[in-house]
């Protein structure tokens, strides 16, 4: 099945059918970078989700109450163990949201990460910070927890509502060949995905492209308003933080700090309540699927249309691909993608226009997943011609390579990086580990230039490039207005 197969195609119904029911028509095989936002559940009028927000707050309030009663974070403490049990979340089966690396089943939360996170929560609760929203802070202060895991927590808590909604939609669409699944001693008739996981359907009205709770912007706004705090942050971490050494105090950015440092700042300056209040005042709207500024929803039509119409240059590039040597074929596939991005206007799909308070705008790179899906669109149009296949893992910190190509027992890995990412670590460490794990003799490193600076030049100058790890640079800059192109870090903070 095509990696970009939509849910409506998998269910054999029309897009209009799902649209009329308000169902998000996501991908059947990969995640979409969206989240179930609790704020959108507060006044939700969809029958299956009218009580979902209360379920979320009640669940977190139970954990808070147990932590308040626990004397210490210990296996000998009954209250702590009960809180930990409520705080461990399994992988949400088939929700297909966020940027989890475990395909459409999410990350889940358990083990040492759960214990470490719960300890931080207990410290805050012991200091009289007992708002259920503090659970959302974990994406800011806890290693190995990102917004995808926070979203997974939410999905777990309301999973029975998601199942009921899915079952009801399936019935309205008269879908056959359903499977009966059991959850919390109840039975639900739903469709199963090709890989055996549940096909969970979600209404568009509860989805957003921003984190479920607070984010770095909330903290950055507070810091920007207080020069004294900025100065103290600078002094606290200057000696141990290379990024700060390259900046002035006025340029202090929360994203320059690791999560332990962020946690230290929140505690030192007692920012908990201010951050939570700021987050509560932020108005959240469902994701605009029509405008689709993040490139999350709309089908990748441009590449498909180019090839379907047998556009002369694109078709010519495909016909020139070398097929006998698998490594050369993969290289040609990457170069074909490079050609389309650089010469056929697909670079425009890597950005969206962001307005500023002054009425001006700048171009910000979209999520890296957009560049992945554009690549997938080129692959789906060529894989049968050249008799190869591939696997894809959505981008996250899950320790899996982006693309794994295979043919006749030979495996080649391909890792993507936007030029704003940590290029050297990705090449020297990640790619090497991926090749070792996949028993691959060759790994391609694809860098997409989305910021007009010297990051790539500096990386190439200071990196030893090996023959078994070739680098391909794709120029994704918007040539018409390079002076307006800024990274998210420089403009949004």
Order of alpha helices (4+ residues) and beta strands (2+ residues): alpha-alpha-beta-alpha-alpha-alpha-alpha-alpha-alpha-beta-beta-beta-alpha-alpha-alpha-alpha-alpha-alpha-alpha-alpha-beta-beta-alpha-beta-beta-beta-alpha-beta-alpha-beta-alpha
